[in-house]
Amino acid sequence: MTGTLRSTARNPVAIALMGLLILVFLVLGVGGGGRFPDAFKGSRADAVVTAGGHGMSSIEYKRIFEQQKQHYEEQTKQQYTADFLIRNGFDQQLLNQIALDQGQAEMLARIGVVPDSSLIDAQIKQIPVAFDRVTGKFSEAQFNQFLASQGLTARQVQTDLADELAQRHFALAVIAGFKAPRAYAALSAISALQYRDVSYFVLDPRAVVQPTPPTDAQLTALMKTNTAQLMRPEMRTITLVRFSAAALASTVSVTQADIQKEFDFRRDTLSTPETRVVIEIPVKTTAEGAQASARLARGENPTVIAKALGTEPVIYADKPRSAIPDSKIAAAAFALKEGQTSDPVQGDLGLATLKVEKVSPAKIATLDSAKAKIEADLKAKAAKNAAYELSQKFDDARQAGASVAAAAQKAGVPTTTVGPFTAEGADGEGKPNPLLNDKIVKSAFAMSAGQESDVQDAGSGEYYAMKIEAVAPPALPPLNEIRPRLVEAYMREQMLAALRAKAEALMAAVRQGKPMDEVASGVGAKVVRQPGMQLIQVEQYRTLGREFVTSIFGQKPGEVFAAGAPNGVFIARLDAVRPGDVATTARFLENIRQRASEDYLREMVNSAKIAAAHTIKVEVNLNLARQTMGVDPASVATPGDKSAPKPK
């Protein structure tokens, strides 16, 4: 979408209008309120986000944070501590988005955009884990069991689905037939195709007085004005002992006898039994069974056949014999050939007619086919056992009074000096240390200098212990250590100041009517005149730099301006703005109108979210969110986001 359309959608007046619309809905009580007015049952003291009857508890937030953290790590192929991400604003972005979503959900509930309970139930019955593997039917007991394993309740799922359906239906209602006013698209077309004539020259850095190298006093003053940026965080150095199954995996071996024994034990689980697609139509009499059998043989729809007999078909899709609960029915079904239909079969649970639609033969595992997996599994298990045994040997020595270093020597495990590193697990240059993980870093920063730990379990066959060798408190680095960086920063700052002052003087001369060619020659430059620049052709001008090109299309005719150049500073004047070809503009308008509508709508929906959040007064408890992730809020200073609800 073009800049004109974006600025309109984000205009404070537009946002205010959206907020007013929402406020009218709330005052009038359109729709009569939500179905779940008390859906958010968590204590407000335990809420990281509160939006009226909606909100998010700290437990749920922690789960979402971990999911997003894992997703980010998969994308970047790097491991990060929660502390590192929080210090870089990861949690604020996540909380702001949650706040906007919760605000919108609350707004929709208050104005009466609430899905009927039947819609919610229908959605639940489409969730794969809610279906019984044997019968293929919805199982409330199985669904509740799954929810319990995830720390969820049916009530939470109903509420989430209600919000999701409300937002989806609201969006569909807004989108249906929506088109941005023709005037908005027209403004975009006119802006994209108008011609702009610009004159410019480049102020070369060599045309200004070159700065002299700084004195120590000037560098010290620069350090004082940039204390916050230069201050080193607290850093720690540790002696680390690790008992790692992953590191030991290459040192363990298994015998062929072990592999054979494991294969014999797991043969059945490694093999795939014969499976079949079986249609079962329950019947009351032999005559009904014969009728059903004949109709199945003709290929009629099983549901239609069963309905005519006042029953429902049972379909076993690619199921083994053990999945059919009636043993007699199972025996009969697995005695038929593919495509064959049975006579009425008397099972333990009643009379039924069967048809076998498909037969998938059993796949019997062989030692050769399973050997690689079994060997890898046995090695992984042996490595975990080896790591555990070493950790216990180390622990025995520690309990007998040995130091971390002495206990490691008795256990035959090397020690490693790690650090210094920060509370984010990064070195002095901000790079994550691959020897560290969240648990090790948190343990290190929870101990005092000289303190030694016992064995800690890091999970997955990983154990560790440590000694805090040194604690370096936050401090400014010595001047000599960062002198090159400071000198570079000082010289750059002085050069920019000189260029800025010179550019202001040159622009003032042009504004006062002095010919641009004369002004340019005074600094050894030549004027370039570029006629007919168009926004639609902006890619052609990328060598001039984004800042300069953006400035050209944001000025009024006659304005003099400066912008950064690849090798200095542009001094420019917008000489004229001419309209584009009328016929071309009209065609372009029709081509972009649909896209303009989509972009405008997207911005409008986002503005509605922001307006809803501010109208409902969504609260974000940033301190609680950080405490939930094990981070001290006082140790993190992150600027707020003005476009989102303010944190507590």
C-alpha positions in Angstrom: 0.0 0.0 0.0 1.2 3.5 -0.7 2.4 6.0 1.9 -0.7 8.1 1.4 -3.1 5.3 2.2 -1.0 4.1 5.2 -0.9 7.5 6.7 -4.7 7.8 6.3 -5.3 4.5 8.0 -3.0 5.3 10.9 -4.2 8.9 11.2 -5.1 9.7 14.8 -8.4 11.0 13.6 -9.2 7.6 11.9 -8.2 5.8 15.1 -10.3 8.2 17.2 -13.3 7.5 14.9 -12.8 3.7 15.3 -12.7 4.2 19.1 -15.8 6.3 19.0 -17.6 3.6 17.0 -16.6 1.0 19.6 -17.7 3.3 22.4 -21.1 3.7 20.9 -21.5 0.0 20.7 -20.5 -0.4 24.3 -22.9 2.4 25.5 -25.9 1.1 23.5 -25.2 -2.5 24.5 -25.6 -3.8 20.9 -26.2 -7.5 20.9 -26.8 -8.0 24.6 -23.4 -9.1 25.9 -21.2 -12.1 25.5 -21.8 -15.8 26.2 -18.7 -16.0 28.4 -18.8 -12.8 30.5 -16.8 -14.5 33.2 -14.6 -16.6 31.0 -11.4 -15.3 32.5 -11.4 -16.9 35.9 -7.8 -16.3 36.8 -7.1 -14.1 39.8 -6.3 -10.5 38.6 -3.2 -10.8 40.8 -2.1 -13.7 38.6 -2.9 -12.0 35.3 -0.2 -10.7 33.0 -3.0 -9.3 30.7 -6.4 -8.1 31.8 -9.1 -7.0 29.4 -12.5 -6.9 31.2 -13.8 -10.4 31.3 -10.8 -11.6 29.2 -7.2 -12.0 30.1 -4.3 -14.3 30.3 -2.8 -16.0 33.4 0.9 -16.2 34.1 0.8 -20.0 33.6 -0.7 -19.7 30.2 1.6 -16.8 29.3 4.6 -18.9 30.2 3.5 -21.7 27.9 3.0 -19.3 25.0 6.3 -17.6 25.7 8.1 -21.0 25.6 6.3 -21.9 22.4 7.3 -18.6 20.7 10.9 -18.9 22.0 11.2 -22.4 20.5 9.7 -21.2 17.2 12.2 -18.3 17.1 15.1 -20.7 17.9 14.1 -23.0 15.1 14.0 -20.1 12.7 17.4 -18.7 13.7 19.0 -22.1 14.4 20.4 -20.7 17.7 19.6 -21.2 21.4 18.7 -18.2 23.5 18.1 -17.7 27.2 14.8 -16.2 28.3 16.8 -13.4 30.0 18.5 -12.5 26.7 15.3 -12.4 24.7 13.5 -10.2 27.4 16.4 -7.7 27.5 16.0 -7.3 23.7 12.2 -6.6 23.9 10.9 -10.1 22.9 8.4 -10.2 25.8 7.1 -6.7 25.2 6.3 -7.5 21.6 4.6 -10.7 22.6 2.6 -9.1 25.4 1.5 -6.1 23.3 0.1 -8.5 20.7 -1.7 -10.6 23.4 -3.1 -7.4 24.8 -4.5 -6.3 21.4 -6.0 -9.7 20.8 -7.6 -9.9 24.2 -8.9 -6.3 23.9 -10.5 -7.2 20.5 -12.1 -10.4 22.0 -13.5 -8.4 24.9 -14.9 -5.7 22.6 -16.6 -8.3 20.4 -18.2 -10.0 23.4 -19.5 -6.7 24.7 -21.1 -5.6 21.5 -22.7 -9.1 21.1 -20.6 -10.8 18.4 -20.9 -14.1 20.2 -21.0 -17.5 18.4 -23.9 -19.9 19.3 -22.9 -22.9 21.5 -23.7 -25.3 18.7 -21.0 -23.7 16.5 -18.4 -24.1 19.3 -19.4 -27.7 19.9 -19.1 -28.4 16.2 -15.6 -26.9 16.2 -14.6 -29.1 19.2 -15.8 -32.2 17.4 -13.5 -31.5 14.5 -10.3 -31.6 16.7 -8.5 -34.8 15.7 -7.5 -35.8 19.3 -11.1 -35.8 20.3 -11.9 -38.9 18.2 -11.7 -42.5 19.5 -9.1 -44.4 17.5 -11.2 -47.6 17.5 -14.7 -46.3 16.8 -13.7 -43.2 14.8 -16.3 -41.2 16.8 -16.1 -38.2 19.0 -15.1 -39.2 22.6 -15.7 -36.6 25.3 -13.7 -38.7 27.8 -10.7 -39.0 25.5 -10.9 -35.3 24.7 -10.9 -34.3 28.4 -8.0 -36.7 29.1 -6.0 -35.0 26.4 -6.8 -31.5 27.7 -5.7 -32.6 31.2 -2.4 -33.7 29.8 -1.9 -30.2 28.4 -2.9 -28.4 31.6 -6.1 -27.2 30.0 -9.8 -27.5 30.7 -12.9 -27.8 28.5 -14.0 -24.4 29.7 -10.8 -22.8 28.5 -11.1 -24.4 25.1 -14.7 -23.3 24.7 -13.7 -19.8 25.6 -10.8 -19.7 23.1 -12.9 -21.2 20.4 -15.7 -18.7 21.1 -13.2 -15.8 20.7 -11.7 -17.3 17.6 -15.0 -17.8 15.9 -16.2 -14.3 16.9 -13.1 -12.7 15.5 -13.3 -14.8 12.3 -17.0 -14.0 11.7 -16.5 -10.3 12.5 -13.6 -10.2 10.0 -15.6 -11.9 7.3 -18.5 -9.5 7.8 -16.2 -6.5 7.5 -14.4 -7.9 4.5 -17.5 -9.0 2.5 -17.9 -6.6 -0.4 -15.5 -4.0 1.2 -13.8 -1.6 -1.2 -11.7 1.4 -0.2 -13.3 4.7 -1.3 -12.3 5.5 -4.9 -10.7 8.7 -3.7 -8.2 6.8 -1.5 -7.1 4.7 -4.4 -7.1 7.7 -6.7 -4.7 9.6 -4.3 -2.4 6.6 -4.4 -2.5 6.4 -8.2 -1.9 10.2 -8.6 1.0 10.0 -6.1 2.6 7.0 -7.8 2.5 8.4 -11.4 3.2 12.2 -10.9 6.5 13.4 -12.2 9.1 15.2 -9.9 12.0 17.2 -11.1 14.9 17.5 -8.7 18.3 19.3 -8.8 21.0 18.1 -6.4 24.7 18.0 -5.7 26.9 16.0 -3.2 28.7 17.7 -0.3 31.9 15.6 -0.1 33.3 15.1 3.5 36.7 16.3 2.2 35.1 19.8 1.6 34.8 20.5 5.3 37.5 21.1 7.9 38.7 17.7 9.1 38.5 17.0 12.8 41.7 16.6 14.8 42.3 13.4 16.9 40.8 13.7 20.4 42.7 14.1 23.7 42.3 11.7 26.6 40.1 14.4 28.3 37.8 14.5 25.3 37.6 10.7 25.2 36.9 10.6 28.9 34.1 13.1 28.5 32.7 11.0 25.6 32.7 8.0 27.9 30.8 9.9 30.6 28.1 11.0 28.1 27.7 7.4 26.9 28.0 5.6 30.2 24.8 3.6 29.7 25.9 2.2 26.3 29.5 1.5 27.4 28.7 0.0 30.8 29.5 -3.7 31.0 26.9 -5.8 32.7 27.8 -8.1 35.6 29.8 -11.1 34.3 30.8 -14.4 35.8 33.5 -17.0 35.2 32.9 -20.5 36.3 34.6 -23.9 36.5 32.1 -26.2 34.8 31.8 -30.0 35.0 29.4 -31.6 32.6 28.2 -35.2 32.4 26.7 -35.4 29.0 25.0 -38.4 27.3 25.4 -36.7 23.9 29.1 -36.3 24.4 29.5 -39.9 25.6 27.4 -41.4 22.7 30.5 -41.9 20.5 32.3 -43.7 23.3 29.8 -46.4 24.0 29.3 -49.6 22.0 26.8 -52.5 22.0 27.2 -56.1 21.1 25.4 -58.1 18.4 23.9 -60.2 21.2 22.5 -57.1 22.8 21.0 -56.0 19.5 19.5 -59.5 18.9 18.0 -59.6 22.4 16.4 -56.2 22.0 15.0 -57.1 18.6 13.5 -60.3 20.0 11.9 -58.2 22.8 10.6 -55.5 20.4 9.8 -57.6 17.4 6.0 -57.2 17.7 6.1 -53.4 18.2 8.6 -53.0 15.3 6.3 -55.0 13.0 3.2 -53.6 11.4 0.1 -55.9 11.6 -2.3 -56.5 8.8 -4.9 -53.8 8.6 -8.3 -53.6 6.9 -11.0 -51.1 5.9 -14.1 -52.8 7.2 -17.7 -51.7 6.9 -20.1 -53.1 9.6 -23.8 -52.6 9.3 -25.7 -53.8 12.5 -29.0 -55.6 11.7 -31.8 -57.0 13.7 -32.7 -60.0 11.6 -31.1 -62.5 9.2 -33.4 -61.1 6.5 -32.2 -57.6 7.1 -28.6 -58.9 7.0 -29.1 -60.6 3.7 -30.6 -57.4 2.3 -27.7 -55.3 3.6 -25.2 -57.8 2.2 -26.7 -57.6 -1.3 -26.8 -53.8 -1.3 -23.2 -53.6 -0.1 -22.1 -56.0 -2.8 -23.7 -53.7 -5.4 -21.6 -50.8 -4.1 -24.3 -48.8 -2.5 -23.5 -46.1 0.2 -23.2 -47.8 3.6 -24.8 -44.8 5.4 -27.9 -45.0 3.1 -28.2 -48.7 3.7 -27.9 -48.4 7.4 -30.4 -45.5 7.6 -33.0 -47.6 5.7 -32.6 -50.2 8.4 -32.8 -47.7 11.3 -29.2 -47.9 12.3 -25.7 -46.4 11.6 -22.7 -48.0 9.9 -19.5 -48.6 11.8 -16.4 -48.1 9.7 -13.0 -49.3 10.7 -10.5 -47.4 8.6 -7.1 -49.2 8.2 -7.5 -51.0 11.6 -5.8 -54.1 12.8 -7.8 -57.1 14.1 -7.3 -56.1 17.7 -9.0 -52.7 17.1 -12.4 -54.4 16.4 -13.9 -54.9 19.9 -16.2 -57.8 19.0 -13.9 -60.8 18.6 -16.4 -62.8 16.4 -17.0 -59.9 14.1 -13.2 -59.4 13.9 -12.6 -63.0 13.0 -15.2 -62.9 10.3 -13.9 -59.6 8.9 -10.3 -60.9 8.7 -11.5 -64.1 7.0 -12.9 -62.2 4.0 -11.0 -61.2 0.9 -10.7 -57.7 -0.3 -14.0 -56.5 -1.8 -15.9 -59.5 -0.4 -19.2 -59.1 1.5 -20.3 -61.5 4.3 -23.6 -63.1 5.1 -25.1 -62.0 8.5 -22.6 -62.7 11.3 -23.6 -63.3 14.8 -21.2 -61.5 17.1 -20.9 -61.2 20.8 -22.6 -57.8 20.6 -25.2 -58.5 18.0 -25.9 -59.4 14.4 -24.1 -57.6 11.6 -23.2 -57.7 7.9 -19.6 -56.9 6.8 -17.7 -55.8 3.8 -13.9 -55.5 3.4 -13.0 -52.5 1.3 -9.3 -52.8 1.5 -6.6 -55.1 2.9 -3.1 -53.9 3.8 -0.7 -56.9 4.4 1.3 -57.2 7.6 4.9 -56.0 7.5 7.1 -58.3 9.6 10.2 -56.6 11.0 13.5 -58.2 10.3 16.8 -57.8 12.2 18.4 -56.2 9.2 15.7 -53.6 8.8 15.5 -52.7 12.5 19.2 -53.0 13.4 20.2 -49.4 12.8 17.4 -48.0 15.0 17.9 -50.6 17.7 21.6 -50.0 17.8 21.1 -46.2 18.0 18.5 -46.6 20.8 20.8 -48.9 22.8 23.7 -46.6 22.5 21.6 -43.6 23.6 20.4 -45.5 26.6 23.9 -46.7 27.4 25.2 -43.1 27.1 22.5 -41.8 29.5 23.4 -44.6 32.0 27.1 -43.7 31.7 26.4 -40.0 32.2 24.3 -40.8 35.3 26.9 -43.2 36.7 29.7 -40.6 36.3 27.5 -37.9 38.0 26.9 -40.3 40.9 30.6 -41.0 41.2 31.2 -37.3 41.3 28.4 -36.7 43.8 29.8 -39.4 46.1 33.1 -37.6 46.1 31.4 -34.2 46.8 29.4 -35.7 49.7 32.6 -36.9 51.1 33.9 -33.4 51.2 35.8 -33.1 47.9 35.8 -29.8 46.0 34.3 -29.6 42.5 37.7 -29.9 40.9 38.8 -32.8 43.1 35.5 -34.7 42.7 35.7 -34.3 38.9 39.2 -35.7 39.0 38.0 -38.7 41.0 35.2 -39.3 38.6 37.6 -39.0 35.6 35.7 -36.1 34.1 37.5 -32.9 32.8 36.7 -29.4 34.1 36.2 -26.4 31.8 36.7 -22.8 32.5 33.7 -20.9 31.0 33.4 -17.1 30.9 33.2 -14.4 31.6 29.6 -14.4 30.5 26.5 -12.3 31.2 23.1 -13.2 32.6 22.0 -13.8 29.1 24.7 -16.4 28.6 26.7 -14.2 26.2 30.3 -13.3 26.1 31.7 -9.7 26.1 30.8 -9.2 22.4 27.2 -10.3 23.0 27.6 -13.8 21.3 25.9 -16.7 23.0 28.3 -19.3 24.5 27.5 -22.8 23.1 28.6 -24.4 26.4 25.9 -22.7 28.3 22.1 -23.2 28.6 19.3 -21.6 30.6 19.7 -23.8 33.6 23.5 -23.4 33.9 23.3 -19.6 33.5 20.6 -19.2 36.1 22.5 -21.4 38.5 25.6 -19.4 38.0 23.9 -16.1 38.7 22.1 -17.5 41.8 25.4 -18.3 43.5 28.1 -16.2 45.2 31.7 -15.9 44.3 33.7 -19.0 45.4 30.5 -21.1 46.0 30.4 -24.6 44.6 27.3 -26.6 43.5 26.3 -30.2 43.8 25.2 -32.2 40.7 22.2 -30.6 38.9 20.0 -32.4 36.5 19.5 -30.6 33.2 17.3 -33.3 31.6 17.8 -35.7 28.7 20.8 -37.4 30.2 22.6 -34.1 31.0 24.1 -33.2 34.4 26.4 -30.5 35.6 28.1 -28.9 38.6 30.1 -25.7 38.9 32.2 -23.4 41.0 31.9 -19.6 40.7 35.5 -18.5 40.1 34.9 -14.8 39.7 32.2 -12.2 39.7 32.8 -9.0 37.8 30.3 -6.3 38.8 28.9 -3.8 36.2 31.7 -1.3 35.3 33.0 0.9 32.6 35.9 -0.7 30.7 39.3 1.0 31.0 39.9 3.8 28.5 42.9 2.1 26.8 40.8 -1.0 26.2 38.2 0.8 24.1 40.3 3.7 22.9 40.1 2.7 19.2 36.3 2.5 19.3 36.0 5.8 21.2 38.4 7.6 18.8 36.4 6.3 15.8 33.1 7.4 17.4 34.6 10.9 18.3 36.0 11.5 14.8 32.7 10.4 13.3 30.7 12.6 15.6 32.9 15.6 14.8 32.7 15.0 11.1 28.9 14.7 11.1 28.7 17.9 13.1 30.9 19.7 10.5 28.9 18.2 7.6 25.7 19.2 9.2 26.8 22.8 9.8 28.1 23.1 6.2 25.0 21.6 4.7 22.8 24.1 6.7 24.9 27.0 5.3 24.7 25.7 1.7 20.9 25.2 1.9 20.5 28.7 3.4 22.4 30.1 0.4 20.1 28.3 -2.1 17.0 29.3 -0.2 18.2 33.0 -0.4 18.2 32.8 -4.2 21.9 32.1 -4.9 22.2 29.9 -8.0 22.6 26.3 -7.1 25.5 25.8 -9.6 27.4 28.6 -7.9 26.8 27.1 -4.4 27.9 23.7 -5.6 31.1 25.0 -7.3 32.1 26.6 -3.9 32.5 23.0 -2.5 33.9 21.5 -5.7 30.7 19.8 -6.7 28.5 19.8 -9.8 24.7 20.0 -10.0 22.8 17.0 -11.3 19.3 17.7 -12.7 17.0 14.7 -12.6 13.6 15.3 -14.3 10.5 13.1 -14.3 11.1 10.9 -11.3 8.1 8.7 -10.5 7.3 6.8 -7.4 6.2 3.8 -9.5 9.8 3.7 -10.9 11.4 4.1 -7.5 13.5 0.9 -7.9 15.5 2.7 -10.7 16.8 5.2 -8.2 17.9 2.9 -5.4 21.6 3.7 -6.0 20.8 7.2 -4.7 19.9 5.7 -1.3 16.6 5.2 0.4 16.8 8.4 2.6 17.3 10.7 -0.4 14.6 9.1 -2.6 12.1 9.1 0.3 12.8 12.7 0.9 12.2 13.6 -2.8 8.7 12.1 -2.7 7.9 13.8 0.6 8.7 17.5 -0.4 6.7 20.3 -1.8 7.8 22.2 -5.0 10.6 24.7 -4.3 11.7 23.1 -1.0 15.4 22.7 -0.3 16.5 19.7 1.8 19.4 17.5 2.7 19.7 13.7 2.9 22.5 11.2 3.4 24.5 10.2 0.4 26.6 7.1 -0.1 29.7 9.3 -0.1 28.6 12.4 1.7 25.4 14.6 1.9 22.9 15.4 -0.8 21.9 19.1 -1.0 18.8 19.1 -3.2 15.8 21.2 -4.3 12.5 19.9 -5.6 12.1 22.1 -8.7 8.6 20.9 -9.9 5.8 18.4 -9.5 3.9 17.6 -12.6 0.8 15.3 -13.0 1.1 12.0 -14.7 -0.8 11.0 -17.9 -4.5 10.9 -17.2 -5.3 7.8 -19.2 -2.4 5.9 -17.6 -3.4 7.1 -14.1 -7.0 5.8 -14.7 -5.8 2.4 -15.7 -3.4 2.2 -12.8 -6.2 3.2 -10.4 -8.3 0.2 -11.5 -5.3 -2.2 -11.2 -4.5 -1.1 -7.6 -8.0 -0.6 -6.2 -8.4 -4.2 -5.0 -5.0 -4.2 -3.4 -5.6 -0.8 -1.9 -8.9 -2.1 -0.4 -7.1 -5.1 1.2 -4.3 -2.9 2.6 -6.7 -0.3 3.9 -8.8 -2.9 5.5 -5.8 -4.5 7.2 -4.8 -1.1 8.7 -8.4 -0.4 9.7 -8.7 -3.7 11.6 -5.4 -3.1 13.3 -6.6 0.4 14.3 -9.8 -1.1 15.6 -7.7 -3.4 17.8 -5.7 -0.5 19.2 -8.9 1.6 19.8 -10.6 -1.4 21.5 -7.6 -1.9 23.8 -7.5 1.7 24.9 -11.3 2.0 25.2 -11.5 -1.1 27.4 -8.3 -0.1 29.2 -6.4 -3.3 28.8 -3.8 -3.7 31.5 -0.4 -5.4 31.0 1.5 -6.5 34.1 5.0 -6.5 32.6 6.7 -7.1 36.0 4.7 -10.3 36.7 5.3 -11.5 33.1 9.1 -11.2 33.7 8.9 -12.8 37.1 7.0 -15.7 35.6 10.0 -16.3 33.2 12.4 -16.1 36.1 13.8 -12.6 35.3 14.1 -9.8 37.8 12.1 -6.9 36.4 14.4 -4.4 38.1 17.4 -5.7 36.0 15.7 -5.0 32.7 15.0 -1.5 31.2 13.0 -1.8 28.0 11.3 1.2 26.4 7.5 1.0 26.2 5.5 0.7 23.0 3.3 3.8 22.5 0.9 2.1 20.2 -0.1 -0.5 22.7 -1.5 -0.6 26.2 0.9 0.6 28.9 2.5 -2.0 31.2 2.1 -1.7 34.9 
